Amino acid sequence: MKAIVYNGPFDVSVKNVPDAKIVRPTDALIRITTTNICGSDLHMYEGRTSFEQGRIFGHENLGEVVEVGSGVERLKVGDYVCMPFNVGCGFCENCERGLTGFCLTANPGTAGAAYGFAEMGEWEGGQAELLRVPFADFNCLLLPPDAVEKEEDYVMLSDIFPTGWHATELAGLRPGDSVAIYGAGPVGLMAAHSAIIKGASQVFVVDTHPDRLALAEQMGATGINAVGDAAVQQILDLTDGRGTDCGCECVGYQCCNQHGHEDNSATMNSLVASTKATGGIGVVGVFIPQDPCAASELAKVGKMPFDFGSFWFKGQSIRTGQANVKAYNRQLARLIATDKAHPASIISHRLSLAEGPEAYRHFDDRDAGWTKVILKP
């Protein structure tokens, strides 16, 4: 099969690799029809992680079941399914609690597993023609009859739509609340979409890319084209000096300060400043324990100069972590099926698998107009 393989920093290519296949009775084999490039793929693409050369990228996957193991009961050949980026077993303590992003079985020794991702287990990615899905009855979301018609919406259930929703959940967003979302990448845009669906009164999206802010405004959000103190001041001005009820961090450890230099504390400290006293902050942007390529000594070991004094004095709360996609994807699929949600609206490029390496370069360069790339193997 053809697959996008990591060769080293800033170097991926489409190669012929051995076909994915059924290994255990509980596996299913999926013919991938749509797979996405995610912003978190770029951390690995840039060589900022321990992702091994020769492995296949891709954790946002949708496709058709072409084979099932003898232990699979719920799926049949021909079903269209979307896979959460989390690989969960369904029976460990965390999966039983709905915390599938922290499965204790799928990546022994670590809480959490994912397809084609550094430090997240043996599972190969789906930027390929075929994907092996373990614990398939549990991990595959069987899609409604309109799966092909709305495929580009449903594929967003693999990661960014539930992750954006998760950001608003972690922040404690309630109907009528105001929220500031830092980052207008795909996850930040999905957080804005989620906040609007959930009835937020004001949704601010902070970024410096006009094309991405334009998408946020098309959704009904207010774009804030600034960073640091300037962004905070605009939000305070627009909330009568009170700050927002809650805030979402959707950028992660590669965020930049007002001078355009990488500063992993920039968005977190801005959120403390722009969120009201007693407000909640939800963090879904990726932060990692080790980052040898970071600009500062603290950041190299996953730490930051955080304004804990203001955070404490304001009585705020922070909740963090990757989305437990299965906690949300079935309900979010219903929103898509009933035309209440349209996550495909942020797609900018629909490309073949062969065009994937060039897409990685454009997306990593944050070239204008490259907001969300989907690939069609």
Solvent accessible surface area in square Angstrom, and as a share of the most:
residue,aa,sasa,rsa
1,M,35,0.16
2,K,97,0.41
3,A,0,0.00
4,I,0,0.00
5,V,4,0.03
6,Y,10,0.04
7,N,38,0.20
8,G,5,0.05
9,P,81,0.51
10,F,121,0.51
11,D,67,0.35
12,V,12,0.07
13,S,31,0.20
14,V,44,0.25
15,K,89,0.38
16,N,120,0.62
17,V,29,0.17
18,P,120,0.76
19,D,83,0.43
20,A,21,0.16
21,K,137,0.58
22,I,42,0.21
23,V,90,0.52
24,R,111,0.41
25,P,78,0.49
26,T,58,0.34
27,D,1,0.00
28,A,0,0.00
29,L,15,0.08
30,I,0,0.00
31,R,98,0.36
32,I,3,0.02
33,T,23,0.13
34,T,0,0.00
35,T,0,0.00
36,N,0,0.00
37,I,0,0.00
38,C,7,0.04
39,G,29,0.28
40,S,15,0.10
41,D,0,0.00
42,L,5,0.03
43,H,16,0.07
44,M,1,0.00
45,Y,10,0.04
46,E,25,0.11
47,G,19,0.18
48,R,26,0.09
49,T,42,0.25
50,S,65,0.42
51,F,11,0.05
52,E,95,0.42
53,Q,129,0.57
54,G,50,0.48
55,R,31,0.11
56,I,11,0.05
57,F,0,0.00
58,G,0,0.00
59,H,3,0.01
60,E,0,0.00
61,N,0,0.00
62,L,0,0.00
63,G,0,0.00
64,E,36,0.16
65,V,0,0.00
66,V,55,0.31
67,E,81,0.36
68,V,46,0.26
69,G,7,0.07
70,S,112,0.72
71,G,34,0.32
72,V,17,0.10
73,E,161,0.72
74,R,102,0.37
75,L,9,0.05
76,K,133,0.57
77,V,94,0.54
78,G,36,0.34
79,D,14,0.07
80,Y,51,0.19
81,V,0,0.00
82,C,2,0.01
83,M,0,0.00
84,P,1,0.01
85,F,20,0.08
86,N,2,0.01
87,V,0,0.00
88,G,1,0.01
89,C,6,0.03
90,G,25,0.24
91,F,123,0.51
92,C,15,0.09
93,E,115,0.51
94,N,21,0.11
95,C,8,0.05
96,E,128,0.58
97,R,159,0.58
98,G,29,0.28
99,L,55,0.28
100,T,5,0.03
101,G,0,0.00
102,F,66,0.28
103,C,0,0.00
104,L,84,0.42
105,T,49,0.28
106,A,6,0.05
107,N,17,0.09
108,P,113,0.71
109,G,88,0.84
110,T,64,0.37
111,A,46,0.36
112,G,0,0.00
113,A,0,0.00
114,A,2,0.01
115,Y,1,0.00
116,G,0,0.00
117,F,39,0.16
118,A,8,0.06
119,E,124,0.55
120,M,27,0.12
121,G,17,0.17
122,E,111,0.50
123,W,10,0.04
124,E,74,0.33
125,G,1,0.01
126,G,0,0.00
127,Q,0,0.00
128,A,0,0.00
129,E,61,0.28
130,L,34,0.17
131,L,3,0.02
132,R,40,0.15
133,V,0,0.00
134,P,2,0.01
135,F,33,0.14
136,A,0,0.00
137,D,45,0.23
138,F,56,0.24
139,N,1,0.01
140,C,1,0.01
141,L,8,0.04
142,L,73,0.36
143,L,16,0.08
144,P,40,0.25
145,P,148,0.93
146,D,32,0.17
147,A,5,0.04
148,V,96,0.55
149,E,141,0.63
150,K,31,0.13
151,E,18,0.08
152,E,40,0.18
153,D,20,0.10
154,Y,0,0.00
155,V,0,0.00
156,M,0,0.00
157,L,0,0.00
158,S,0,0.00
159,D,8,0.04
160,I,1,0.00
161,F,0,0.00
162,P,0,0.00
163,T,10,0.06
164,G,0,0.00
165,W,38,0.13
166,H,11,0.05
167,A,0,0.00
168,T,0,0.00
169,E,69,0.31
170,L,13,0.06
171,A,5,0.04
172,G,43,0.41
173,L,13,0.06
174,R,162,0.59
175,P,108,0.68
176,G,48,0.46
177,D,18,0.09
178,S,4,0.03
179,V,0,0.00
180,A,0,0.00
181,I,0,0.00
182,Y,6,0.02
183,G,5,0.05
184,A,0,0.00
185,G,13,0.13
186,P,12,0.08
187,V,29,0.16
188,G,0,0.00
189,L,0,0.00
190,M,0,0.00
191,A,0,0.00
192,A,0,0.00
193,H,23,0.10
194,S,0,0.00
195,A,0,0.00
196,I,60,0.31
197,I,52,0.26
198,K,36,0.15
199,G,36,0.35
200,A,19,0.14
201,S,74,0.48
202,Q,68,0.30
203,V,9,0.05
204,F,4,0.02
205,V,0,0.00
206,V,8,0.04
207,D,21,0.11
208,T,67,0.39
209,H,58,0.26
210,P,93,0.58
211,D,42,0.22
212,R,23,0.08
213,L,10,0.05
214,A,42,0.33
215,L,34,0.17
216,A,0,0.00
217,E,94,0.42
218,Q,144,0.64
219,M,34,0.15
220,G,59,0.57
221,A,8,0.06
222,T,59,0.34
223,G,18,0.18
224,I,1,0.01
225,N,85,0.44
226,A,14,0.11
227,V,44,0.25
228,G,18,0.17
229,D,122,0.63
230,A,59,0.45
231,A,0,0.00
232,V,14,0.08
233,Q,98,0.43
234,Q,71,0.32
235,I,0,0.00
236,L,40,0.20
237,D,94,0.49
238,L,86,0.43
239,T,11,0.07
240,D,145,0.75
241,G,54,0.51
242,R,133,0.49
243,G,1,0.01
244,T,0,0.00
245,D,20,0.11
246,C,3,0.02
247,G,0,0.00
248,C,0,0.00
249,E,0,0.00
250,C,14,0.08
251,V,56,0.32
252,G,0,0.00
253,Y,9,0.03
254,Q,29,0.13
255,C,5,0.03
256,C,60,0.36
257,N,32,0.16
258,Q,113,0.50
259,H,132,0.59
260,G,52,0.50
261,H,120,0.54
262,E,54,0.24
263,D,41,0.21
264,N,14,0.07
265,S,5,0.03
266,A,18,0.14
267,T,14,0.08
268,M,13,0.06
269,N,41,0.21
270,S,9,0.06
271,L,0,0.00
272,V,1,0.01
273,A,45,0.35
274,S,0,0.00
275,T,1,0.00
276,K,48,0.20
277,A,55,0.43
278,T,101,0.59
279,G,2,0.02
280,G,11,0.11
281,I,0,0.00
282,G,0,0.00
283,V,7,0.04
284,V,14,0.08
285,G,13,0.12
286,V,49,0.28
287,F,66,0.28
288,I,38,0.19
289,P,94,0.59
290,Q,120,0.53
291,D,4,0.02
292,P,101,0.63
293,C,82,0.49
294,A,8,0.06
295,A,86,0.66
296,S,54,0.35
297,E,130,0.58
298,L,83,0.41
299,A,12,0.09
300,K,70,0.30
301,V,84,0.49
302,G,35,0.33
303,K,121,0.51
304,M,52,0.23
305,P,83,0.52
306,F,56,0.23
307,D,62,0.32
308,F,118,0.49
309,G,51,0.49
310,S,42,0.27
311,F,28,0.12
312,W,176,0.62
313,F,169,0.71
314,K,48,0.20
315,G,48,0.46
316,Q,16,0.07
317,S,61,0.39
318,I,50,0.25
319,R,137,0.50
320,T,88,0.51
321,G,24,0.24
322,Q,48,0.21
323,A,0,0.00
324,N,13,0.07
325,V,0,0.00
326,K,54,0.23
327,A,52,0.41
328,Y,34,0.13
329,N,5,0.03
330,R,108,0.39
331,Q,96,0.43
332,L,2,0.01
333,A,7,0.05
334,R,143,0.52
335,L,41,0.20
336,I,1,0.01
337,A,37,0.29
338,T,81,0.47
339,D,82,0.42
340,K,125,0.53
341,A,1,0.00
342,H,89,0.40
343,P,0,0.00
344,A,18,0.14
345,S,68,0.44
346,I,1,0.01
347,I,18,0.09
348,S,40,0.26
349,H,43,0.19
350,R,129,0.47
351,L,31,0.16
352,S,46,0.29
353,L,9,0.05
354,A,77,0.60
355,E,81,0.36
356,G,0,0.00
357,P,36,0.23
358,E,86,0.39
359,A,0,0.00
360,Y,0,0.00
361,R,109,0.40
362,H,40,0.18
363,F,4,0.02
364,D,15,0.08
365,D,80,0.41
366,R,89,0.32
367,D,50,0.26
368,A,90,0.70
369,G,33,0.31
370,W,33,0.12
371,T,5,0.03
372,K,0,0.00
373,V,0,0.00
374,I,0,0.00
375,L,0,0.00
376,K,74,0.32
377,P,53,0.33
